[in-house]
Amino acid sequence: MKKILWIVVILGLMGAGYFWAKDGEIQNMAEQKYTHENPNFSFSYAGDYKISSIPDEAEGSETVLISKTASSTLAFQMQIYVISFDEDIVLTEERIKQDVPDMATENAKIFSLDSVRGVVFESEGMQNVWVINGGYLYQISTYLNQKEEMNKILDKWKW
């Protein structure tokens, strides 16, 4: 009888431990929000991302890096480069080619980021989204094989 009681207690503790661990995973997957103050933009995301910001005061720009590791391997990496832009235009592939003639812009399409139009294109193994909003140029990029993950973040972007 004591053996059965101990087996029940041990199985109960193992079950409680399993559900406690699973609850922790669910909390890590809860949606979080990143907010950038100046210029103002935000996005929601679910998962264990590391987000850091690197200002370049000499150039007047900033780079926001978003990454996620899995089993000590970099599983996802995305970059948002923001710089002031003195023209209030809707960015097009033609304008990019005018300003950066050596840049490849393959499979270019019109893209809307929270109702602001820009361009999405591939270049040298990267997926790029370029948008102008509120006096800033946003150059957002990730590796081609990670573009679905990037799109999950961009789908929740707000100005």
VMD Tcl script that builds the backbone (N, CA, C; Angstrom):
set m [mol new atoms 477]
animate dup $m
set s [atomselect $m all]
$s set {name element resname resid chain x y z} {
  {N N MET 1 A 0.811 -1.194 0.000}
  {CA C MET 1 A 0.000 0.000 0.000}
  {C C MET 1 A 0.859 1.266 0.000}
  {N N LYS 2 A 1.958 1.242 0.782}
  {CA C LYS 2 A 2.838 2.410 0.821}
  {C C LYS 2 A 3.485 2.646 -0.540}
  {N N LYS 3 A 3.830 1.559 -1.246}
  {CA C LYS 3 A 4.440 1.703 -2.573}
  {C C LYS 3 A 3.494 2.422 -3.528}
  {N N ILE 4 A 2.245 2.049 -3.498}
  {CA C ILE 4 A 1.257 2.668 -4.385}
  {C C ILE 4 A 1.100 4.140 -4.032}
  {N N LEU 5 A 1.058 4.450 -2.757}
  {CA C LEU 5 A 0.944 5.839 -2.323}
  {C C LEU 5 A 2.133 6.658 -2.814}
  {N N TRP 6 A 3.349 6.137 -2.667}
  {CA C TRP 6 A 4.544 6.844 -3.134}
  {C C TRP 6 A 4.528 7.019 -4.649}
  {N N ILE 7 A 4.100 6.012 -5.388}
  {CA C ILE 7 A 4.022 6.107 -6.854}
  {C C ILE 7 A 3.038 7.205 -7.248}
  {N N VAL 8 A 1.888 7.259 -6.576}
  {CA C VAL 8 A 0.892 8.294 -6.856}
  {C C VAL 8 A 1.455 9.677 -6.548}
  {N N VAL 9 A 2.155 9.826 -5.436}
  {CA C VAL 9 A 2.750 11.117 -5.064}
  {C C VAL 9 A 3.795 11.528 -6.096}
  {N N ILE 10 A 4.657 10.608 -6.490}
  {CA C ILE 10 A 5.718 10.924 -7.464}
  {C C ILE 10 A 5.107 11.298 -8.806}
  {N N LEU 11 A 4.129 10.513 -9.268}
  {CA C LEU 11 A 3.477 10.846 -10.540}
  {C C LEU 11 A 2.764 12.198 -10.457}
  {N N GLY 12 A 2.153 12.479 -9.315}
  {CA C GLY 12 A 1.499 13.780 -9.138}
  {C C GLY 12 A 2.478 14.935 -9.213}
  {N N LEU 13 A 3.630 14.782 -8.579}
  {CA C LEU 13 A 4.669 15.830 -8.628}
  {C C LEU 13 A 5.210 15.998 -10.035}
  {N N MET 14 A 5.417 14.881 -10.737}
  {CA C MET 14 A 5.904 14.965 -12.118}
  {C C MET 14 A 4.889 15.678 -12.999}
  {N N GLY 15 A 3.611 15.347 -12.814}
  {CA C GLY 15 A 2.565 16.009 -13.598}
  {C C GLY 15 A 2.489 17.495 -13.305}
  {N N ALA 16 A 2.565 17.839 -12.026}
  {CA C ALA 16 A 2.532 19.262 -11.647}
  {C C ALA 16 A 3.741 19.993 -12.232}
  {N N GLY 17 A 4.902 19.358 -12.192}
  {CA C GLY 17 A 6.116 19.959 -12.766}
  {C C GLY 17 A 5.985 20.177 -14.258}
  {N N TYR 18 A 5.379 19.206 -14.948}
  {CA C TYR 18 A 5.176 19.325 -16.397}
  {C C TYR 18 A 4.280 20.518 -16.716}
  {N N PHE 19 A 3.137 20.609 -16.024}
  {CA C PHE 19 A 2.222 21.712 -16.290}
  {C C PHE 19 A 2.802 23.054 -15.874}
  {N N TRP 20 A 3.600 23.081 -14.819}
  {CA C TRP 20 A 4.271 24.326 -14.408}
  {C C TRP 20 A 5.244 24.761 -15.485}
  {N N ALA 21 A 6.027 23.827 -16.047}
  {CA C ALA 21 A 6.978 24.149 -17.118}
  {C C ALA 21 A 6.236 24.610 -18.360}
  {N N LYS 22 A 5.149 23.945 -18.718}
  {CA C LYS 22 A 4.362 24.329 -19.890}
  {C C LYS 22 A 3.770 25.718 -19.708}
  {N N ASP 23 A 3.297 26.044 -18.504}
  {CA C ASP 23 A 2.745 27.358 -18.229}
  {C C ASP 23 A 3.802 28.433 -18.453}
  {N N GLY 24 A 5.040 28.157 -18.069}
  {CA C GLY 24 A 6.140 29.091 -18.303}
  {C C GLY 24 A 6.378 29.311 -19.778}
  {N N GLU 25 A 6.271 28.257 -20.581}
  {CA C GLU 25 A 6.433 28.392 -22.033}
  {C C GLU 25 A 5.322 29.246 -22.606}
  {N N ILE 26 A 4.108 29.042 -22.146}
  {CA C ILE 26 A 2.984 29.822 -22.647}
  {C C ILE 26 A 3.170 31.292 -22.300}
  {N N GLN 27 A 3.652 31.597 -21.097}
  {CA C GLN 27 A 3.883 32.990 -20.723}
  {C C GLN 27 A 4.957 33.611 -21.611}
  {N N ASN 28 A 6.007 32.851 -21.984}
  {CA C ASN 28 A 7.040 33.385 -22.868}
  {C C ASN 28 A 6.488 33.668 -24.255}
  {N N MET 29 A 5.431 32.967 -24.652}
  {CA C MET 29 A 4.852 33.152 -25.975}
  {C C MET 29 A 3.796 34.258 -25.980}
  {N N ALA 30 A 3.474 34.828 -24.822}
  {CA C ALA 30 A 2.490 35.899 -24.749}
  {C C ALA 30 A 2.976 37.085 -25.566}
  {N N GLU 31 A 2.043 37.781 -26.157}
  {CA C GLU 31 A 2.401 38.908 -27.009}
  {C C GLU 31 A 2.978 40.054 -26.176}
  {N N GLN 32 A 4.065 40.612 -26.680}
  {CA C GLN 32 A 4.719 41.753 -26.053}
  {C C GLN 32 A 4.737 42.895 -27.061}
  {N N LYS 33 A 5.085 44.076 -26.608}
  {CA C LYS 33 A 5.107 45.235 -27.501}
  {C C LYS 33 A 6.425 45.971 -27.367}
  {N N TYR 34 A 7.018 46.296 -28.526}
  {CA C TYR 34 A 8.213 47.139 -28.565}
  {C C TYR 34 A 7.755 48.518 -29.045}
  {N N THR 35 A 8.159 49.557 -28.322}
  {CA C THR 35 A 7.824 50.926 -28.711}
  {C C THR 35 A 9.108 51.732 -28.838}
  {N N HIS 36 A 9.243 52.398 -29.967}
  {CA C HIS 36 A 10.372 53.293 -30.217}
  {C C HIS 36 A 9.832 54.706 -30.114}
  {N N GLU 37 A 10.484 55.542 -29.324}
  {CA C GLU 37 A 9.945 56.874 -29.019}
  {C C GLU 37 A 10.168 57.921 -30.111}
  {N N ASN 38 A 11.373 58.007 -30.662}
  {CA C ASN 38 A 11.666 59.069 -31.621}
  {C C ASN 38 A 12.593 58.563 -32.710}
  {N N PRO 39 A 12.074 58.307 -33.905}
  {CA C PRO 39 A 10.707 58.489 -34.352}
  {C C PRO 39 A 9.788 57.436 -33.746}
  {N N ASN 40 A 8.513 57.763 -33.744}
  {CA C ASN 40 A 7.542 56.925 -33.051}
  {C C ASN 40 A 7.037 55.795 -33.942}
  {N N PHE 41 A 7.321 54.559 -33.540}
  {CA C PHE 41 A 6.741 53.376 -34.164}
  {C C PHE 41 A 6.739 52.263 -33.130}
  {N N SER 42 A 5.896 51.277 -33.357}
  {CA C SER 42 A 5.833 50.146 -32.427}
  {C C SER 42 A 5.403 48.907 -33.192}
  {N N PHE 43 A 5.636 47.760 -32.583}
  {CA C PHE 43 A 5.137 46.503 -33.121}
  {C C PHE 43 A 4.971 45.521 -31.972}
  {N N SER 44 A 4.034 44.626 -32.142}
  {CA C SER 44 A 3.797 43.562 -31.176}
  {C C SER 44 A 4.459 42.299 -31.693}
  {N N TYR 45 A 4.846 41.440 -30.770}
  {CA C TYR 45 A 5.494 40.191 -31.164}
  {C C TYR 45 A 5.258 39.136 -30.093}
  {N N ALA 46 A 5.287 37.906 -30.505}
  {CA C ALA 46 A 5.166 36.788 -29.576}
  {C C ALA 46 A 6.446 35.972 -29.686}
  {N N GLY 47 A 7.039 35.664 -28.585}
  {CA C GLY 47 A 8.266 34.878 -28.606}
  {C C GLY 47 A 9.356 35.538 -27.799}
  {N N ASP 48 A 10.467 34.875 -27.763}
  {CA C ASP 48 A 11.598 35.308 -26.952}
  {C C ASP 48 A 12.617 36.039 -27.826}
  {N N TYR 49 A 12.318 37.271 -28.179}
  {CA C TYR 49 A 13.201 38.085 -29.009}
  {C C TYR 49 A 14.094 38.954 -28.143}
  {N N LYS 50 A 15.278 39.210 -28.633}
  {CA C LYS 50 A 16.159 40.200 -28.016}
  {C C LYS 50 A 16.143 41.412 -28.951}
  {N N ILE 51 A 15.845 42.576 -28.401}
  {CA C ILE 51 A 15.766 43.797 -29.200}
  {C C ILE 51 A 16.737 44.804 -28.621}
  {N N SER 52 A 17.596 45.334 -29.491}
  {CA C SER 52 A 18.566 46.335 -29.054}
  {C C SER 52 A 18.613 47.459 -30.080}
  {N N SER 53 A 19.122 48.595 -29.631}
  {CA C SER 53 A 19.175 49.788 -30.470}
  {C C SER 53 A 20.589 50.342 -30.470}
  {N N ILE 54 A 21.058 50.715 -31.673}
  {CA C ILE 54 A 22.409 51.266 -31.818}
  {C C ILE 54 A 22.303 52.613 -32.530}
  {N N PRO 55 A 22.413 53.721 -31.793}
  {CA C PRO 55 A 22.361 55.031 -32.439}
  {C C PRO 55 A 23.706 55.391 -33.073}
  {N N ASP 56 A 23.637 56.118 -34.175}
  {CA C ASP 56 A 24.830 56.670 -34.820}
  {C C ASP 56 A 24.604 58.178 -34.896}
  {N N GLU 57 A 25.035 58.875 -33.847}
  {CA C GLU 57 A 24.775 60.309 -33.752}
  {C C GLU 57 A 25.468 61.100 -34.852}
  {N N ALA 58 A 26.629 60.658 -35.296}
  {CA C ALA 58 A 27.351 61.354 -36.359}
  {C C ALA 58 A 26.552 61.350 -37.652}
  {N N GLU 59 A 25.862 60.251 -37.928}
  {CA C GLU 59 A 25.082 60.134 -39.156}
  {C C GLU 59 A 23.620 60.518 -38.942}
  {N N GLY 60 A 23.207 60.632 -37.686}
  {CA C GLY 60 A 21.822 60.946 -37.385}
  {C C GLY 60 A 20.894 59.773 -37.675}
  {N N SER 61 A 21.387 58.578 -37.482}
  {CA C SER 61 A 20.599 57.381 -37.767}
  {C C SER 61 A 20.569 56.469 -36.551}
  {N N GLU 62 A 19.792 55.418 -36.667}
  {CA C GLU 62 A 19.710 54.425 -35.607}
  {C C GLU 62 A 19.406 53.073 -36.236}
  {N N THR 63 A 19.959 52.030 -35.660}
  {CA C THR 63 A 19.687 50.668 -36.093}
  {C C THR 63 A 19.064 49.908 -34.932}
  {N N VAL 64 A 17.904 49.325 -35.179}
  {CA C VAL 64 A 17.241 48.476 -34.192}
  {C C VAL 64 A 17.439 47.040 -34.655}
  {N N LEU 65 A 18.025 46.223 -33.786}
  {CA C LEU 65 A 18.276 44.820 -34.106}
  {C C LEU 65 A 17.305 43.942 -33.329}
  {N N ILE 66 A 16.706 42.998 -34.026}
  {CA C ILE 66 A 15.778 42.053 -33.432}
  {C C ILE 66 A 16.318 40.662 -33.724}
  {N N SER 67 A 16.513 39.865 -32.684}
  {CA C SER 67 A 17.060 38.525 -32.910}
  {C C SER 67 A 16.413 37.529 -31.957}
  {N N LYS 68 A 16.503 36.277 -32.345}
  {CA C LYS 68 A 15.996 35.193 -31.517}
  {C C LYS 68 A 16.953 34.023 -31.690}
  {N N THR 69 A 17.330 33.411 -30.584}
  {CA C THR 69 A 18.184 32.234 -30.635}
  {C C THR 69 A 17.378 31.009 -30.270}
  {N N ALA 70 A 17.798 29.882 -30.825}
  {CA C ALA 70 A 17.192 28.588 -30.504}
  {C C ALA 70 A 18.323 27.588 -30.359}
  {N N SER 71 A 18.417 26.990 -29.200}
  {CA C SER 71 A 19.488 26.010 -28.919}
  {C C SER 71 A 20.859 26.612 -29.200}
  {N N SER 72 A 21.087 27.815 -28.705}
  {CA C SER 72 A 22.342 28.567 -28.841}
  {C C SER 72 A 22.736 28.833 -30.296}
  {N N THR 73 A 21.777 28.791 -31.208}
  {CA C THR 73 A 22.005 29.129 -32.607}
  {C C THR 73 A 21.101 30.303 -32.960}
  {N N LEU 74 A 21.610 31.234 -33.745}
  {CA C LEU 74 A 20.800 32.377 -34.160}
  {C C LEU 74 A 19.707 31.881 -35.102}
  {N N ALA 75 A 18.458 31.967 -34.672}
  {CA C ALA 75 A 17.336 31.446 -35.439}
  {C C ALA 75 A 16.661 32.527 -36.287}
  {N N PHE 76 A 16.770 33.777 -35.865}
  {CA C PHE 76 A 16.127 34.864 -36.592}
  {C C PHE 76 A 16.875 36.146 -36.328}
  {N N GLN 77 A 17.019 36.943 -37.376}
  {CA C GLN 77 A 17.653 38.249 -37.231}
  {C C GLN 77 A 16.999 39.221 -38.205}
  {N N MET 78 A 16.638 40.375 -37.672}
  {CA C MET 78 A 16.008 41.429 -38.472}
  {C C MET 78 A 16.611 42.761 -38.062}
  {N N GLN 79 A 16.742 43.652 -39.025}
  {CA C GLN 79 A 17.336 44.962 -38.767}
  {C C GLN 79 A 16.399 46.047 -39.266}
  {N N ILE 80 A 16.238 47.088 -38.460}
  {CA C ILE 80 A 15.480 48.275 -38.857}
  {C C ILE 80 A 16.450 49.449 -38.802}
  {N N TYR 81 A 16.795 49.974 -39.963}
  {CA C TYR 81 A 17.692 51.132 -40.043}
  {C C TYR 81 A 16.823 52.352 -40.293}
  {N N VAL 82 A 16.949 53.374 -39.432}
  {CA C VAL 82 A 16.118 54.574 -39.515}
  {C C VAL 82 A 17.035 55.784 -39.650}
  {N N ILE 83 A 16.745 56.620 -40.661}
  {CA C ILE 83 A 17.516 57.851 -40.862}
  {C C ILE 83 A 16.567 58.952 -41.330}
  {N N SER 84 A 16.841 60.180 -40.941}
  {CA C SER 84 A 15.974 61.281 -41.369}
  {C C SER 84 A 16.024 61.421 -42.887}
  {N N PHE 85 A 14.899 61.848 -43.441}
  {CA C PHE 85 A 14.757 61.974 -44.888}
  {C C PHE 85 A 13.973 63.238 -45.150}
  {N N ASP 86 A 14.524 64.124 -45.976}
  {CA C ASP 86 A 13.953 65.464 -46.108}
  {C C ASP 86 A 12.910 65.615 -47.212}
  {N N GLU 87 A 12.466 64.523 -47.810}
  {CA C GLU 87 A 11.426 64.604 -48.828}
  {C C GLU 87 A 10.206 63.820 -48.358}
  {N N ASP 88 A 9.030 64.365 -48.603}
  {CA C ASP 88 A 7.791 63.681 -48.252}
  {C C ASP 88 A 7.251 63.019 -49.513}
  {N N ILE 89 A 7.737 61.806 -49.797}
  {CA C ILE 89 A 7.361 61.089 -51.016}
  {C C ILE 89 A 6.939 59.667 -50.663}
  {N N VAL 90 A 6.276 59.024 -51.616}
  {CA C VAL 90 A 6.027 57.591 -51.530}
  {C C VAL 90 A 7.183 56.932 -52.263}
  {N N LEU 91 A 7.918 56.109 -51.561}
  {CA C LEU 91 A 9.105 55.481 -52.130}
  {C C LEU 91 A 8.701 54.469 -53.196}
  {N N THR 92 A 9.453 54.453 -54.302}
  {CA C THR 92 A 9.216 53.520 -55.401}
  {C C THR 92 A 10.519 52.822 -55.761}
  {N N GLU 93 A 10.409 51.737 -56.512}
  {CA C GLU 93 A 11.602 51.040 -56.986}
  {C C GLU 93 A 12.453 51.967 -57.865}
  {N N GLU 94 A 11.796 52.766 -58.683}
  {CA C GLU 94 A 12.530 53.693 -59.553}
  {C C GLU 94 A 13.348 54.692 -58.750}
  {N N ARG 95 A 12.774 55.188 -57.664}
  {CA C ARG 95 A 13.498 56.142 -56.819}
  {C C ARG 95 A 14.701 55.477 -56.148}
  {N N ILE 96 A 14.534 54.233 -55.696}
  {CA C ILE 96 A 15.661 53.515 -55.098}
  {C C ILE 96 A 16.772 53.356 -56.126}
  {N N LYS 97 A 16.418 52.989 -57.354}
  {CA C LYS 97 A 17.428 52.804 -58.405}
  {C C LYS 97 A 18.103 54.138 -58.757}
  {N N GLN 98 A 17.364 55.232 -58.664}
  {CA C GLN 98 A 17.935 56.555 -58.922}
  {C C GLN 98 A 18.964 56.912 -57.846}
  {N N ASP 99 A 18.629 56.668 -56.585}
  {CA C ASP 99 A 19.499 57.035 -55.466}
  {C C ASP 99 A 20.614 56.022 -55.209}
  {N N VAL 100 A 20.350 54.750 -55.488}
  {CA C VAL 100 A 21.336 53.683 -55.241}
  {C C VAL 100 A 21.393 52.804 -56.492}
  {N N PRO 101 A 22.021 53.298 -57.559}
  {CA C PRO 101 A 21.979 52.591 -58.854}
  {C C PRO 101 A 22.616 51.197 -58.849}
  {N N ASP 102 A 23.547 50.947 -57.976}
  {CA C ASP 102 A 24.207 49.640 -57.955}
  {C C ASP 102 A 23.455 48.593 -57.155}
  {N N MET 103 A 22.385 48.965 -56.492}
  {CA C MET 103 A 21.647 48.013 -55.663}
  {C C MET 103 A 20.677 47.202 -56.513}
  {N N ALA 104 A 20.723 45.883 -56.347}
  {CA C ALA 104 A 19.760 45.007 -57.012}
  {C C ALA 104 A 18.425 45.107 -56.288}
  {N N THR 105 A 17.351 45.209 -57.055}
  {CA C THR 105 A 16.007 45.243 -56.475}
  {C C THR 105 A 15.156 44.207 -57.210}
  {N N GLU 106 A 15.363 42.951 -56.869}
  {CA C GLU 106 A 14.645 41.862 -57.532}
  {C C GLU 106 A 13.279 41.647 -56.896}
  {N N ASN 107 A 12.302 41.256 -57.733}
  {CA C ASN 107 A 10.937 40.964 -57.275}
  {C C ASN 107 A 10.335 42.120 -56.481}
  {N N ALA 108 A 10.591 43.331 -56.926}
  {CA C ALA 108 A 10.093 44.516 -56.217}
  {C C ALA 108 A 8.581 44.646 -56.373}
  {N N LYS 109 A 7.925 45.015 -55.253}
  {CA C LYS 109 A 6.475 45.206 -55.240}
  {C C LYS 109 A 6.144 46.362 -54.308}
  {N N ILE 110 A 4.983 46.956 -54.540}
  {CA C ILE 110 A 4.465 47.961 -53.619}
  {C C ILE 110 A 4.089 47.237 -52.330}
  {N N PHE 111 A 4.379 47.854 -51.198}
  {CA C PHE 111 A 4.142 47.251 -49.894}
  {C C PHE 111 A 3.504 48.299 -49.004}
  {N N SER 112 A 2.615 47.883 -48.146}
  {CA C SER 112 A 1.989 48.818 -47.219}
  {C C SER 112 A 2.336 48.416 -45.788}
  {N N LEU 113 A 2.936 49.347 -45.058}
  {CA C LEU 113 A 3.297 49.129 -43.663}
  {C C LEU 113 A 2.393 50.025 -42.820}
  {N N ASP 114 A 1.384 49.437 -42.193}
  {CA C ASP 114 A 0.380 50.177 -41.438}
  {C C ASP 114 A -0.161 51.348 -42.253}
  {N N SER 115 A -0.595 51.052 -43.465}
  {CA C SER 115 A -1.215 51.963 -44.433}
  {C C SER 115 A -0.261 52.978 -45.073}
  {N N VAL 116 A 1.039 52.875 -44.807}
  {CA C VAL 116 A 2.015 53.738 -45.478}
  {C C VAL 116 A 2.691 52.912 -46.568}
  {N N ARG 117 A 2.611 53.409 -47.800}
  {CA C ARG 117 A 3.143 52.656 -48.932}
  {C C ARG 117 A 4.652 52.786 -49.041}
  {N N GLY 118 A 5.260 51.698 -49.446}
  {CA C GLY 118 A 6.691 51.637 -49.682}
  {C C GLY 118 A 6.990 50.524 -50.666}
  {N N VAL 119 A 8.184 49.985 -50.606}
  {CA C VAL 119 A 8.626 48.958 -51.554}
  {C C VAL 119 A 9.197 47.776 -50.781}
  {N N VAL 120 A 8.848 46.565 -51.216}
  {CA C VAL 120 A 9.476 45.354 -50.709}
  {C C VAL 120 A 10.224 44.732 -51.881}
  {N N PHE 121 A 11.464 44.293 -51.633}
  {CA C PHE 121 A 12.264 43.704 -52.703}
  {C C PHE 121 A 13.330 42.792 -52.116}
  {N N GLU 122 A 13.912 41.980 -52.995}
  {CA C GLU 122 A 15.009 41.096 -52.611}
  {C C GLU 122 A 16.306 41.673 -53.162}
  {N N SER 123 A 17.382 41.515 -52.404}
  {CA C SER 123 A 18.685 41.992 -52.836}
  {C C SER 123 A 19.772 41.214 -52.096}
  {N N GLU 124 A 20.600 40.521 -52.828}
  {CA C GLU 124 A 21.753 39.808 -52.268}
  {C C GLU 124 A 21.379 38.910 -51.091}
  {N N GLY 125 A 20.347 38.084 -51.279}
  {CA C GLY 125 A 19.947 37.130 -50.248}
  {C C GLY 125 A 19.159 37.710 -49.101}
  {N N MET 126 A 18.726 38.950 -49.237}
  {CA C MET 126 A 17.988 39.627 -48.174}
  {C C MET 126 A 16.598 40.029 -48.665}
  {N N GLN 127 A 15.633 40.031 -47.738}
  {CA C GLN 127 A 14.309 40.581 -47.976}
  {C C GLN 127 A 14.326 41.989 -47.388}
  {N N ASN 128 A 13.950 42.979 -48.182}
  {CA C ASN 128 A 14.021 44.385 -47.761}
  {C C ASN 128 A 12.660 45.050 -47.873}
  {N N VAL 129 A 12.352 45.877 -46.898}
  {CA C VAL 129 A 11.166 46.725 -46.929}
  {C C VAL 129 A 11.661 48.141 -46.668}
  {N N TRP 130 A 11.406 49.040 -47.625}
  {CA C TRP 130 A 11.802 50.436 -47.472}
  {C C TRP 130 A 10.550 51.305 -47.507}
  {N N VAL 131 A 10.423 52.167 -46.508}
  {CA C VAL 131 A 9.245 53.023 -46.366}
  {C C VAL 131 A 9.706 54.384 -45.853}
  {N N ILE 132 A 9.055 55.442 -46.333}
  {CA C ILE 132 A 9.284 56.788 -45.810}
  {C C ILE 132 A 8.030 57.211 -45.059}
  {N N ASN 133 A 8.226 57.678 -43.817}
  {CA C ASN 133 A 7.090 58.149 -43.024}
  {C C ASN 133 A 7.570 59.187 -42.013}
  {N N GLY 134 A 6.848 60.297 -41.932}
  {CA C GLY 134 A 7.105 61.316 -40.915}
  {C C GLY 134 A 8.511 61.887 -40.947}
  {N N GLY 135 A 9.102 62.012 -42.130}
  {CA C GLY 135 A 10.441 62.592 -42.248}
  {C C GLY 135 A 11.576 61.603 -41.994}
  {N N TYR 136 A 11.273 60.296 -42.017}
  {CA C TYR 136 A 12.296 59.270 -41.813}
  {C C TYR 136 A 12.187 58.181 -42.878}
  {N N LEU 137 A 13.337 57.672 -43.264}
  {CA C LEU 137 A 13.423 56.517 -44.146}
  {C C LEU 137 A 13.668 55.295 -43.270}
  {N N TYR 138 A 12.861 54.271 -43.453}
  {CA C TYR 138 A 12.990 53.010 -42.724}
  {C C TYR 138 A 13.445 51.943 -43.711}
  {N N GLN 139 A 14.583 51.358 -43.451}
  {CA C GLN 139 A 15.100 50.258 -44.258}
  {C C GLN 139 A 15.087 49.017 -43.363}
  {N N ILE 140 A 14.155 48.128 -43.629}
  {CA C ILE 140 A 13.951 46.950 -42.792}
  {C C ILE 140 A 14.399 45.734 -43.587}
  {N N SER 141 A 15.217 44.873 -42.977}
  {CA C SER 141 A 15.729 43.729 -43.727}
  {C C SER 141 A 15.930 42.496 -42.864}
  {N N THR 142 A 15.872 41.356 -43.520}
  {CA C THR 142 A 16.168 40.065 -42.920}
  {C C THR 142 A 16.630 39.136 -44.039}
  {N N TYR 143 A 17.069 37.946 -43.672}
  {CA C TYR 143 A 17.462 36.952 -44.674}
  {C C TYR 143 A 16.206 36.415 -45.367}
  {N N LEU 144 A 16.359 36.040 -46.647}
  {CA C LEU 144 A 15.211 35.558 -47.418}
  {C C LEU 144 A 14.495 34.397 -46.738}
  {N N ASN 145 A 15.246 33.483 -46.147}
  {CA C ASN 145 A 14.605 32.323 -45.520}
  {C C ASN 145 A 13.915 32.672 -44.194}
  {N N GLN 146 A 13.965 33.944 -43.786}
  {CA C GLN 146 A 13.327 34.379 -42.544}
  {C C GLN 146 A 12.235 35.421 -42.778}
  {N N LYS 147 A 11.852 35.613 -44.040}
  {CA C LYS 147 A 10.907 36.687 -44.346}
  {C C LYS 147 A 9.517 36.449 -43.756}
  {N N GLU 148 A 9.100 35.193 -43.580}
  {CA C GLU 148 A 7.796 34.944 -42.956}
  {C C GLU 148 A 7.788 35.433 -41.506}
  {N N GLU 149 A 8.893 35.210 -40.805}
  {CA C GLU 149 A 9.010 35.678 -39.422}
  {C C GLU 149 A 8.979 37.211 -39.379}
  {N N MET 150 A 9.661 37.854 -40.331}
  {CA C MET 150 A 9.645 39.309 -40.408}
  {C C MET 150 A 8.225 39.807 -40.675}
  {N N ASN 151 A 7.518 39.131 -41.573}
  {CA C ASN 151 A 6.159 39.564 -41.900}
  {C C ASN 151 A 5.225 39.493 -40.693}
  {N N LYS 152 A 5.435 38.534 -39.800}
  {CA C LYS 152 A 4.619 38.446 -38.581}
  {C C LYS 152 A 4.793 39.708 -37.738}
  {N N ILE 153 A 6.011 40.222 -37.689}
  {CA C ILE 153 A 6.281 41.446 -36.932}
  {C C ILE 153 A 5.703 42.661 -37.667}
  {N N LEU 154 A 5.938 42.745 -38.974}
  {CA C LEU 154 A 5.476 43.904 -39.735}
  {C C LEU 154 A 3.950 43.973 -39.806}
  {N N ASP 155 A 3.278 42.826 -39.725}
  {CA C ASP 155 A 1.812 42.822 -39.724}
  {C C ASP 155 A 1.248 43.525 -38.493}
  {N N LYS 156 A 2.047 43.648 -37.433}
  {CA C LYS 156 A 1.579 44.283 -36.198}
  {C C LYS 156 A 2.261 45.632 -35.953}
  {N N TRP 157 A 2.822 46.219 -37.000}
  {CA C TRP 157 A 3.522 47.507 -36.936}
  {C C TRP 157 A 2.507 48.632 -36.846}
  {N N LYS 158 A 2.786 49.619 -36.012}
  {CA C LYS 158 A 1.931 50.820 -35.889}
  {C C LYS 158 A 2.809 52.061 -35.865}
  {N N TRP 159 A 2.326 53.120 -36.497}
  {CA C TRP 159 A 3.034 54.411 -36.467}
  {C C TRP 159 A 2.539 55.207 -35.295}
}
mol reanalyze $m
mol bondsrecalc $m
mol representation Tube
mol addrep $m
